[in-house]
Amino acid sequence: PDDAARLLSELEDRSGRGEYVPAWARLSIHVGRGDLPAMRRALATSLEEATPPLSLQLTGGPLLEEFRSDPEIDRLLFEFYGR
């Protein structure tokens, strides 16, 4: 948990300095932490950023399947993958 918090803080700092940090970079950390609200936000932002489905699949897709029981995550993943 401490490493995850440190990584999220680092990504926020980099973003705050104007560096582009894609939403899927944060998403993989949120998945590891099991933070559903943060996963929902990161998935929604990934859709807005037009993240290619393959990028999402490679960075956390298989792990996200565990959270498909959440209706919003399931809906967002359906938008990404069409299934």
Phi and psi in radians as a Rosetta constraint file:
Dihedral C 1 N 2 CA 2 C 2 CIRCULARHARMONIC -1.167 0.35
Dihedral N 2 CA 2 C 2 N 3 CIRCULARHARMONIC -0.720 0.35
Dihedral C 2 N 3 CA 3 C 3 CIRCULARHARMONIC -1.137 0.35
Dihedral N 3 CA 3 C 3 N 4 CIRCULARHARMONIC -0.699 0.35
Dihedral C 3 N 4 CA 4 C 4 CIRCULARHARMONIC -1.099 0.35
Dihedral N 4 CA 4 C 4 N 5 CIRCULARHARMONIC -0.767 0.35
Dihedral C 4 N 5 CA 5 C 5 CIRCULARHARMONIC -1.112 0.35
Dihedral N 5 CA 5 C 5 N 6 CIRCULARHARMONIC -0.692 0.35
Dihedral C 5 N 6 CA 6 C 6 CIRCULARHARMONIC -1.122 0.35
Dihedral N 6 CA 6 C 6 N 7 CIRCULARHARMONIC -0.743 0.35
Dihedral C 6 N 7 CA 7 C 7 CIRCULARHARMONIC -1.137 0.35
Dihedral N 7 CA 7 C 7 N 8 CIRCULARHARMONIC -0.747 0.35
Dihedral C 7 N 8 CA 8 C 8 CIRCULARHARMONIC -1.078 0.35
Dihedral N 8 CA 8 C 8 N 9 CIRCULARHARMONIC -0.729 0.35
Dihedral C 8 N 9 CA 9 C 9 CIRCULARHARMONIC -1.092 0.35
Dihedral N 9 CA 9 C 9 N 10 CIRCULARHARMONIC -0.732 0.35
Dihedral C 9 N 10 CA 10 C 10 CIRCULARHARMONIC -1.096 0.35
Dihedral N 10 CA 10 C 10 N 11 CIRCULARHARMONIC -0.751 0.35
Dihedral C 10 N 11 CA 11 C 11 CIRCULARHARMONIC -1.118 0.35
Dihedral N 11 CA 11 C 11 N 12 CIRCULARHARMONIC -0.691 0.35
Dihedral C 11 N 12 CA 12 C 12 CIRCULARHARMONIC -1.124 0.35
Dihedral N 12 CA 12 C 12 N 13 CIRCULARHARMONIC -0.735 0.35
Dihedral C 12 N 13 CA 13 C 13 CIRCULARHARMONIC -1.071 0.35
Dihedral N 13 CA 13 C 13 N 14 CIRCULARHARMONIC -0.786 0.35
Dihedral C 13 N 14 CA 14 C 14 CIRCULARHARMONIC -1.113 0.35
Dihedral N 14 CA 14 C 14 N 15 CIRCULARHARMONIC -0.740 0.35
Dihedral C 14 N 15 CA 15 C 15 CIRCULARHARMONIC -1.101 0.35
Dihedral N 15 CA 15 C 15 N 16 CIRCULARHARMONIC -0.703 0.35
Dihedral C 15 N 16 CA 16 C 16 CIRCULARHARMONIC -1.138 0.35
Dihedral N 16 CA 16 C 16 N 17 CIRCULARHARMONIC -0.395 0.35
Dihedral C 16 N 17 CA 17 C 17 CIRCULARHARMONIC -1.569 0.35
Dihedral N 17 CA 17 C 17 N 18 CIRCULARHARMONIC 0.112 0.35
Dihedral C 17 N 18 CA 18 C 18 CIRCULARHARMONIC 1.671 0.35
Dihedral N 18 CA 18 C 18 N 19 CIRCULARHARMONIC -0.014 0.35
Dihedral C 18 N 19 CA 19 C 19 CIRCULARHARMONIC -1.343 0.35
Dihedral N 19 CA 19 C 19 N 20 CIRCULARHARMONIC 2.395 0.35
Dihedral C 19 N 20 CA 20 C 20 CIRCULARHARMONIC -1.299 0.35
Dihedral N 20 CA 20 C 20 N 21 CIRCULARHARMONIC 2.141 0.35
Dihedral C 20 N 21 CA 21 C 21 CIRCULARHARMONIC -2.128 0.35
Dihedral N 21 CA 21 C 21 N 22 CIRCULARHARMONIC 1.890 0.35
Dihedral C 21 N 22 CA 22 C 22 CIRCULARHARMONIC -1.128 0.35
Dihedral N 22 CA 22 C 22 N 23 CIRCULARHARMONIC 2.607 0.35
Dihedral C 22 N 23 CA 23 C 23 CIRCULARHARMONIC -1.036 0.35
Dihedral N 23 CA 23 C 23 N 24 CIRCULARHARMONIC -0.583 0.35
Dihedral C 23 N 24 CA 24 C 24 CIRCULARHARMONIC -1.169 0.35
Dihedral N 24 CA 24 C 24 N 25 CIRCULARHARMONIC -0.352 0.35
Dihedral C 24 N 25 CA 25 C 25 CIRCULARHARMONIC -1.169 0.35
Dihedral N 25 CA 25 C 25 N 26 CIRCULARHARMONIC -0.695 0.35
Dihedral C 25 N 26 CA 26 C 26 CIRCULARHARMONIC -1.303 0.35
Dihedral N 26 CA 26 C 26 N 27 CIRCULARHARMONIC -0.603 0.35
Dihedral C 26 N 27 CA 27 C 27 CIRCULARHARMONIC -0.973 0.35
Dihedral N 27 CA 27 C 27 N 28 CIRCULARHARMONIC -0.789 0.35
Dihedral C 27 N 28 CA 28 C 28 CIRCULARHARMONIC -1.084 0.35
Dihedral N 28 CA 28 C 28 N 29 CIRCULARHARMONIC -0.575 0.35
Dihedral C 28 N 29 CA 29 C 29 CIRCULARHARMONIC -1.239 0.35
Dihedral N 29 CA 29 C 29 N 30 CIRCULARHARMONIC -0.749 0.35
Dihedral C 29 N 30 CA 30 C 30 CIRCULARHARMONIC -1.100 0.35
Dihedral N 30 CA 30 C 30 N 31 CIRCULARHARMONIC -0.638 0.35
Dihedral C 30 N 31 CA 31 C 31 CIRCULARHARMONIC -1.104 0.35
Dihedral N 31 CA 31 C 31 N 32 CIRCULARHARMONIC -0.797 0.35
Dihedral C 31 N 32 CA 32 C 32 CIRCULARHARMONIC -1.067 0.35
Dihedral N 32 CA 32 C 32 N 33 CIRCULARHARMONIC -0.553 0.35
Dihedral C 32 N 33 CA 33 C 33 CIRCULARHARMONIC -1.501 0.35
Dihedral N 33 CA 33 C 33 N 34 CIRCULARHARMONIC -0.234 0.35
Dihedral C 33 N 34 CA 34 C 34 CIRCULARHARMONIC 1.253 0.35
Dihedral N 34 CA 34 C 34 N 35 CIRCULARHARMONIC 0.473 0.35
Dihedral C 34 N 35 CA 35 C 35 CIRCULARHARMONIC -1.534 0.35
Dihedral N 35 CA 35 C 35 N 36 CIRCULARHARMONIC 1.604 0.35
Dihedral C 35 N 36 CA 36 C 36 CIRCULARHARMONIC -1.030 0.35
Dihedral N 36 CA 36 C 36 N 37 CIRCULARHARMONIC -0.853 0.35
Dihedral C 36 N 37 CA 37 C 37 CIRCULARHARMONIC -1.030 0.35
Dihedral N 37 CA 37 C 37 N 38 CIRCULARHARMONIC -0.720 0.35
Dihedral C 37 N 38 CA 38 C 38 CIRCULARHARMONIC -1.186 0.35
Dihedral N 38 CA 38 C 38 N 39 CIRCULARHARMONIC -0.637 0.35
Dihedral C 38 N 39 CA 39 C 39 CIRCULARHARMONIC -1.090 0.35
Dihedral N 39 CA 39 C 39 N 40 CIRCULARHARMONIC -0.774 0.35
Dihedral C 39 N 40 CA 40 C 40 CIRCULARHARMONIC -1.030 0.35
Dihedral N 40 CA 40 C 40 N 41 CIRCULARHARMONIC -0.813 0.35
Dihedral C 40 N 41 CA 41 C 41 CIRCULARHARMONIC -1.098 0.35
Dihedral N 41 CA 41 C 41 N 42 CIRCULARHARMONIC -0.782 0.35
Dihedral C 41 N 42 CA 42 C 42 CIRCULARHARMONIC -1.163 0.35
Dihedral N 42 CA 42 C 42 N 43 CIRCULARHARMONIC -0.673 0.35
Dihedral C 42 N 43 CA 43 C 43 CIRCULARHARMONIC -1.135 0.35
Dihedral N 43 CA 43 C 43 N 44 CIRCULARHARMONIC -0.767 0.35
Dihedral C 43 N 44 CA 44 C 44 CIRCULARHARMONIC -1.088 0.35
Dihedral N 44 CA 44 C 44 N 45 CIRCULARHARMONIC -0.735 0.35
Dihedral C 44 N 45 CA 45 C 45 CIRCULARHARMONIC -1.170 0.35
Dihedral N 45 CA 45 C 45 N 46 CIRCULARHARMONIC -0.656 0.35
Dihedral C 45 N 46 CA 46 C 46 CIRCULARHARMONIC -1.062 0.35
Dihedral N 46 CA 46 C 46 N 47 CIRCULARHARMONIC -0.691 0.35
Dihedral C 46 N 47 CA 47 C 47 CIRCULARHARMONIC -1.115 0.35
Dihedral N 47 CA 47 C 47 N 48 CIRCULARHARMONIC -0.771 0.35
Dihedral C 47 N 48 CA 48 C 48 CIRCULARHARMONIC -1.069 0.35
Dihedral N 48 CA 48 C 48 N 49 CIRCULARHARMONIC -0.625 0.35
Dihedral C 48 N 49 CA 49 C 49 CIRCULARHARMONIC -1.384 0.35
Dihedral N 49 CA 49 C 49 N 50 CIRCULARHARMONIC -0.019 0.35
Dihedral C 49 N 50 CA 50 C 50 CIRCULARHARMONIC 0.997 0.35
Dihedral N 50 CA 50 C 50 N 51 CIRCULARHARMONIC 0.763 0.35
Dihedral C 50 N 51 CA 51 C 51 CIRCULARHARMONIC -1.070 0.35
Dihedral N 51 CA 51 C 51 N 52 CIRCULARHARMONIC 2.244 0.35
Dihedral C 51 N 52 CA 52 C 52 CIRCULARHARMONIC -1.092 0.35
Dihedral N 52 CA 52 C 52 N 53 CIRCULARHARMONIC 2.397 0.35
Dihedral C 52 N 53 CA 53 C 53 CIRCULARHARMONIC -0.925 0.35
Dihedral N 53 CA 53 C 53 N 54 CIRCULARHARMONIC -0.608 0.35
Dihedral C 53 N 54 CA 54 C 54 CIRCULARHARMONIC -1.125 0.35
Dihedral N 54 CA 54 C 54 N 55 CIRCULARHARMONIC -0.664 0.35
Dihedral C 54 N 55 CA 55 C 55 CIRCULARHARMONIC -1.069 0.35
Dihedral N 55 CA 55 C 55 N 56 CIRCULARHARMONIC -0.752 0.35
Dihedral C 55 N 56 CA 56 C 56 CIRCULARHARMONIC -1.149 0.35
Dihedral N 56 CA 56 C 56 N 57 CIRCULARHARMONIC -0.737 0.35
Dihedral C 56 N 57 CA 57 C 57 CIRCULARHARMONIC -1.097 0.35
Dihedral N 57 CA 57 C 57 N 58 CIRCULARHARMONIC -0.685 0.35
Dihedral C 57 N 58 CA 58 C 58 CIRCULARHARMONIC -1.309 0.35
Dihedral N 58 CA 58 C 58 N 59 CIRCULARHARMONIC -0.470 0.35
Dihedral C 58 N 59 CA 59 C 59 CIRCULARHARMONIC -1.689 0.35
Dihedral N 59 CA 59 C 59 N 60 CIRCULARHARMONIC -0.222 0.35
Dihedral C 59 N 60 CA 60 C 60 CIRCULARHARMONIC -3.137 0.35
Dihedral N 60 CA 60 C 60 N 61 CIRCULARHARMONIC 0.011 0.35
Dihedral C 60 N 61 CA 61 C 61 CIRCULARHARMONIC -0.886 0.35
Dihedral N 61 CA 61 C 61 N 62 CIRCULARHARMONIC -0.916 0.35
Dihedral C 61 N 62 CA 62 C 62 CIRCULARHARMONIC -1.066 0.35
Dihedral N 62 CA 62 C 62 N 63 CIRCULARHARMONIC -0.618 0.35
Dihedral C 62 N 63 CA 63 C 63 CIRCULARHARMONIC -1.245 0.35
Dihedral N 63 CA 63 C 63 N 64 CIRCULARHARMONIC -0.515 0.35
Dihedral C 63 N 64 CA 64 C 64 CIRCULARHARMONIC -1.193 0.35
Dihedral N 64 CA 64 C 64 N 65 CIRCULARHARMONIC -0.460 0.35
Dihedral C 64 N 65 CA 65 C 65 CIRCULARHARMONIC -0.970 0.35
Dihedral N 65 CA 65 C 65 N 66 CIRCULARHARMONIC -0.560 0.35
Dihedral C 65 N 66 CA 66 C 66 CIRCULARHARMONIC -1.081 0.35
Dihedral N 66 CA 66 C 66 N 67 CIRCULARHARMONIC -0.420 0.35
Dihedral C 66 N 67 CA 67 C 67 CIRCULARHARMONIC -1.781 0.35
Dihedral N 67 CA 67 C 67 N 68 CIRCULARHARMONIC 0.184 0.35
Dihedral C 67 N 68 CA 68 C 68 CIRCULARHARMONIC -1.194 0.35
Dihedral N 68 CA 68 C 68 N 69 CIRCULARHARMONIC -0.192 0.35
Dihedral C 68 N 69 CA 69 C 69 CIRCULARHARMONIC -1.215 0.35
Dihedral N 69 CA 69 C 69 N 70 CIRCULARHARMONIC -0.307 0.35
Dihedral C 69 N 70 CA 70 C 70 CIRCULARHARMONIC -1.378 0.35
Dihedral N 70 CA 70 C 70 N 71 CIRCULARHARMONIC 2.115 0.35
Dihedral C 70 N 71 CA 71 C 71 CIRCULARHARMONIC -1.010 0.35
Dihedral N 71 CA 71 C 71 N 72 CIRCULARHARMONIC -0.665 0.35
Dihedral C 71 N 72 CA 72 C 72 CIRCULARHARMONIC -1.254 0.35
Dihedral N 72 CA 72 C 72 N 73 CIRCULARHARMONIC -0.726 0.35
Dihedral C 72 N 73 CA 73 C 73 CIRCULARHARMONIC -1.126 0.35
Dihedral N 73 CA 73 C 73 N 74 CIRCULARHARMONIC -0.731 0.35
Dihedral C 73 N 74 CA 74 C 74 CIRCULARHARMONIC -1.041 0.35
Dihedral N 74 CA 74 C 74 N 75 CIRCULARHARMONIC -0.757 0.35
Dihedral C 74 N 75 CA 75 C 75 CIRCULARHARMONIC -1.105 0.35
Dihedral N 75 CA 75 C 75 N 76 CIRCULARHARMONIC -0.787 0.35
Dihedral C 75 N 76 CA 76 C 76 CIRCULARHARMONIC -1.136 0.35
Dihedral N 76 CA 76 C 76 N 77 CIRCULARHARMONIC -0.725 0.35
Dihedral C 76 N 77 CA 77 C 77 CIRCULARHARMONIC -1.149 0.35
Dihedral N 77 CA 77 C 77 N 78 CIRCULARHARMONIC -0.616 0.35
Dihedral C 77 N 78 CA 78 C 78 CIRCULARHARMONIC -1.070 0.35
Dihedral N 78 CA 78 C 78 N 79 CIRCULARHARMONIC -0.699 0.35
Dihedral C 78 N 79 CA 79 C 79 CIRCULARHARMONIC -1.104 0.35
Dihedral N 79 CA 79 C 79 N 80 CIRCULARHARMONIC -0.650 0.35
Dihedral C 79 N 80 CA 80 C 80 CIRCULARHARMONIC -1.222 0.35
Dihedral N 80 CA 80 C 80 N 81 CIRCULARHARMONIC -0.881 0.35
Dihedral C 80 N 81 CA 81 C 81 CIRCULARHARMONIC -1.784 0.35
Dihedral N 81 CA 81 C 81 N 82 CIRCULARHARMONIC -0.234 0.35
Dihedral C 81 N 82 CA 82 C 82 CIRCULARHARMONIC 1.219 0.35
Dihedral N 82 CA 82 C 82 N 83 CIRCULARHARMONIC 0.420 0.35
